[in-house]
Amino acid sequence: MGTEVGGNAALTAEFDNVIQCEQSVLLTRREVVGVSLARLREMADVGAGRGVYLANLTRMQHRVPLLPETVLQRADVLTLSGPRDAVRHAVPELGYAVVPTIRTDFVFLGIGILLGMWVGSLSIDLGKAHLTLGTGGGCLVAGLAFGWLRARLLVMGSLPGPAAEILKDFGLATFIAAVGLSAGPDALRLIAEYGLVLPIAGVLISVIPAAISLFIGRRWLRLDLPILLGAVAGQHCSTPTIMALTNAAGNGTPVIGYTITYAISNVLLPLLGPIAVTMAASIAAR
C-alpha cells in the first residue's frame, strides 16, 4: 500500500512537470513592481521556474508589448505558460492567480449602486441654484471609482462580458423608453403652443456644438476621426450614438474618445442645468 501511494505521488509529480498550462496572475508583489522584463528573467528561480514563459501582458485591459525594457506595474496581468508545477511555483512570486469565472459579483455591484445613490442624494445650494448629481450622476461617479478598483484588483467585481452586454442593452432600451414616455406629452403640448421653433432650436443646440467640436478636434488637435466622433458622442452623453459608431467601425476604437468626455459631461450636466435655469430666470425677470 505504501509503495502504491508513493508511486502514485511520484506519477502525479511527473505529470505536473509534463502537462503544459496557462495561468493569469495579478501582479501585486512589491519586489517585482517597477522591474523590467529583462530584470525579471534574471531574478527568476532557474530551477523551480524552468520552462515558464510569459505569454501575454495586459495593463488596464490593454495588451503591452513583451519587450525587454517593458517595466512592470502594479495590477498588471501576466499570463504564464509552462509546466503546471513550475507555473504553480511562479504564481505566488508575482501575486495572485486570476481564476476565470462566469459568475457576476452582485455584492460588488450592489455596494457600488448603493454608494452611487447616496452620492447622488447629496446637494448644495449655490445662491438660488440647487446643485445635485442625482441618482444617475452619483451612480456614474461610483461606477468610475469601482471600475478603477476592478481594474486594479481583478479578484473582485467579476462581470462577464455577456452579462455586461445584457445590462447595457436593457439599460439603453429602458432609458429611451423612459425619456420618451416622460417627455412626449409635454413635447406635444409645447409644439402646439410655440410651433416648430422648439424642435428647430433643439436640433441647433445639438448640431452647432458638435460641429464646433469636430472642427477644433480635426483642425487643431489633429485627432483621428473615429476617436474624435467618440469624443463628440461622449460630449453629448449619447449612448445610442456611441453604439452606432462602434457598429459602423466594427471595433471599439471610438470608445477611446468617448469614455472621458462622457464621464465629465454626465457629471457637469446635472450641476450646470440648475445654474442655466437660474440664469435664464434672472435674465427674464429683468
C-alpha positions in Angstrom: 0.0 0.0 0.0 2.8 2.4 0.9 4.6 1.6 -2.3 1.5 2.2 -4.3 0.8 5.5 -2.7 4.3 6.6 -3.1 4.2 5.5 -6.8 1.0 7.5 -7.4 2.6 10.6 -5.8 5.6 10.3 -8.0 3.5 9.7 -11.1 1.4 12.8 -10.3 4.6 14.9 -9.8 5.8 13.7 -13.1 2.6 14.6 -14.8 2.8 18.1 -13.3 6.2 18.5 -14.8 5.0 17.4 -18.2 1.5 18.9 -18.6 1.5 22.4 -20.0 -0.9 25.0 -18.7 -1.6 28.7 -18.8 -2.3 30.9 -15.8 -3.1 34.6 -15.5 -1.5 36.3 -12.5 -2.4 39.7 -11.0 0.9 41.5 -10.2 1.0 42.7 -6.6 4.4 41.8 -5.2 6.4 44.9 -4.4 9.7 43.1 -5.2 8.8 42.9 -8.9 6.8 46.2 -9.4 8.9 48.6 -11.4 11.1 45.8 -12.7 11.8 45.4 -16.4 11.1 42.1 -18.1 14.8 41.6 -18.7 15.5 42.1 -15.0 12.6 39.8 -14.1 14.1 37.0 -16.1 17.4 37.5 -14.2 15.5 37.4 -10.8 13.6 34.2 -11.7 14.4 31.0 -9.9 16.0 29.0 -12.7 15.4 25.6 -11.1 11.8 25.9 -9.9 10.7 28.2 -12.8 12.3 26.2 -15.6 10.2 26.2 -18.7 7.9 29.0 -17.6 7.3 31.7 -20.3 5.5 35.0 -20.3 2.8 34.5 -23.0 0.9 37.8 -22.5 0.9 41.0 -20.6 -2.1 43.3 -20.2 -2.4 46.6 -18.4 -5.9 48.1 -17.7 -7.2 45.5 -20.1 -4.8 46.6 -22.9 -2.0 44.4 -24.2 1.5 45.6 -23.6 4.4 44.6 -25.9 6.7 41.9 -24.4 9.9 43.9 -24.8 13.0 43.5 -22.6 12.7 47.2 -21.5 9.0 46.9 -20.6 8.6 47.9 -17.0 6.0 46.0 -14.9 3.4 48.0 -12.9 1.2 47.1 -10.1 -2.1 45.4 -11.2 -0.6 44.2 -14.5 -2.0 40.8 -15.6 0.7 38.4 -16.7 -0.2 35.2 -18.5 2.3 32.4 -17.6 2.8 29.3 -19.8 4.7 26.2 -18.9 4.7 23.0 -16.9 1.9 23.0 -14.3 4.1 22.5 -11.3 6.5 25.3 -12.4 3.7 27.7 -13.1 2.2 27.0 -9.6 5.5 27.8 -8.0 5.9 31.1 -10.0 2.4 32.5 -9.2 3.0 33.4 -5.6 6.3 35.0 -6.5 4.3 37.5 -8.6 1.0 38.0 -7.0 -2.5 36.3 -7.1 -3.9 33.8 -9.6 -6.7 35.2 -11.6 -9.3 32.4 -12.0 -11.7 32.8 -15.0 -15.4 32.8 -13.9 -18.8 33.2 -15.4 -20.3 34.4 -12.2 -21.4 38.0 -11.5 -20.2 39.6 -8.3 -23.6 41.1 -7.2 -22.2 42.2 -3.8 -19.6 44.4 -5.5 -22.2 45.8 -7.9 -24.8 46.3 -5.1 -22.3 48.2 -3.0 -21.4 50.4 -5.9 -25.1 51.2 -6.7 -25.9 52.0 -3.1 -22.9 54.3 -2.7 -23.8 56.0 -6.1 -27.3 56.6 -4.9 -26.0 58.1 -1.7 -23.6 60.4 -3.5 -26.4 61.4 -5.8 -28.6 62.3 -2.9 -26.1 64.9 -1.6 -26.8 68.5 -2.6 -25.6 72.0 -2.0 -27.3 75.4 -2.6 -25.3 77.9 -4.6 -27.4 81.1 -4.5 -30.8 80.2 -5.9 -29.5 77.1 -7.6 -29.9 73.7 -6.0 -27.0 71.6 -7.2 -27.1 67.8 -7.0 -25.7 64.9 -9.1 -28.9 63.0 -8.9 -29.1 59.2 -8.9 -27.7 58.9 -12.4 -24.7 61.2 -11.8 -24.0 59.6 -8.4 -24.0 56.1 -9.9 -21.7 57.3 -12.7 -19.2 58.6 -10.1 -19.4 55.3 -8.2 -19.1 53.3 -11.4 -15.9 55.2 -12.3 -14.4 54.5 -8.9 -15.5 50.9 -8.7 -14.4 50.3 -12.3 -10.9 51.7 -11.4 -10.9 49.4 -8.4 -11.9 46.4 -10.5 -9.1 47.2 -13.0 -6.6 47.3 -10.1 -7.9 44.1 -8.4 -9.3 41.6 -10.8 -10.0 39.2 -7.9 -13.2 41.1 -7.1 -16.1 42.6 -9.1 -16.4 39.9 -11.7 -18.9 40.8 -14.5 -18.7 38.5 -17.6 -18.9 40.1 -21.0 -22.3 38.7 -22.0 -23.9 39.8 -18.7 -22.5 43.3 -19.2 -23.9 43.4 -22.7 -27.3 42.4 -21.5 -27.3 45.1 -18.8 -26.1 47.7 -21.3 -28.7 46.9 -23.9 -31.5 46.6 -21.4 -30.5 49.9 -19.7 -30.3 51.7 -23.0 -33.8 50.5 -24.0 -35.2 51.4 -20.6 -33.6 54.8 -20.8 -35.0 55.6 -24.2 -38.5 54.4 -23.2 -38.5 56.4 -20.0 -37.4 59.6 -21.7 -39.9 59.2 -24.5 -42.8 58.4 -22.1 -41.9 61.3 -19.8 -41.1 63.9 -22.4 -43.7 63.0 -25.1 -46.8 64.7 -23.6 -45.0 67.9 -22.7 -43.3 68.0 -26.1 -46.6 67.7 -28.0 -48.2 70.5 -25.8 -45.2 72.8 -26.3 -45.1 72.3 -30.0 -48.8 73.1 -30.2 -48.2 76.2 -28.2 -45.0 77.6 -29.7 -44.9 75.9 -33.1 -41.8 74.3 -34.7 -39.3 76.8 -33.1 -38.6 74.4 -30.2 -37.7 71.3 -32.3 -35.5 73.5 -34.5 -33.8 75.1 -31.5 -33.2 71.6 -30.1 -31.6 70.4 -33.3 -29.4 73.5 -33.5 -28.4 73.2 -29.8 -27.1 69.7 -30.6 -25.7 70.3 -34.1 -23.8 73.6 -33.5 -21.6 72.4 -30.5 -20.9 69.1 -32.3 -19.8 70.9 -35.4 -17.5 73.2 -33.4 -16.0 70.3 -31.6 -15.4 68.4 -34.9 -13.7 71.5 -36.3 -11.5 72.0 -33.3 -10.7 68.3 -32.9 -9.8 67.8 -36.5 -8.0 71.1 -37.4 -6.3 72.0 -34.1 -6.0 68.8 -32.1 -5.4 66.5 -35.2 -7.4 63.7 -33.6 -8.2 60.6 -35.6 -11.8 60.7 -36.9 -13.1 57.6 -35.0 -11.7 58.8 -31.7 -13.0 62.4 -32.4 -16.5 61.1 -33.2 -16.5 59.1 -30.0 -15.5 62.2 -28.0 -18.3 64.2 -29.5 -20.7 61.4 -28.6 -19.5 61.5 -25.1 -19.8 65.3 -25.0 -23.5 64.8 -25.8 -23.9 62.0 -23.3 -25.3 60.0 -26.1 -25.1 56.2 -25.6 -27.1 55.4 -28.8 -24.5 57.4 -30.8 -21.5 55.5 -29.5 -23.2 52.2 -30.1 -23.9 53.3 -33.7 -20.2 54.4 -34.1 -18.9 51.1 -32.8 -21.2 49.2 -35.1 -20.1 51.3 -38.1 -16.4 51.0 -37.2 -16.6 47.3 -36.4 -14.4 47.7 -33.3 -14.2 49.7 -30.1 -11.9 52.5 -31.3 -14.5 55.3 -30.8 -14.8 54.3 -27.2 -11.3 55.6 -26.5 -12.6 59.2 -27.0 -16.0 58.5 -25.6 -15.2 57.4 -22.0 -13.6 60.6 -20.6 -15.8 63.1 -22.3 -18.9 61.1 -21.3 -17.9 60.9 -17.7 -17.1 64.7 -17.5 -20.3 65.7 -19.3 -22.5 63.4 -17.2 -21.2 64.9 -14.0 -21.4 68.5 -15.3 -24.8 68.2 -16.9 -26.8 67.9 -13.6 -24.7 70.5 -12.0 -24.8 73.1 -14.7 -28.5 72.6 -15.6 -29.9 74.3 -12.5 -27.4 77.1 -12.9 -28.5 77.7 -16.5 -32.2 77.7 -15.5 -31.4 80.2 -12.7 -29.5 82.5 -15.0 -32.3 82.3 -17.6 -34.9 83.1 -15.0 -32.8 86.1 -13.7 -32.4 87.4 -17.3 -36.2 87.0 -17.9 -37.0 88.9 -14.7 -35.1 91.9 -15.9 
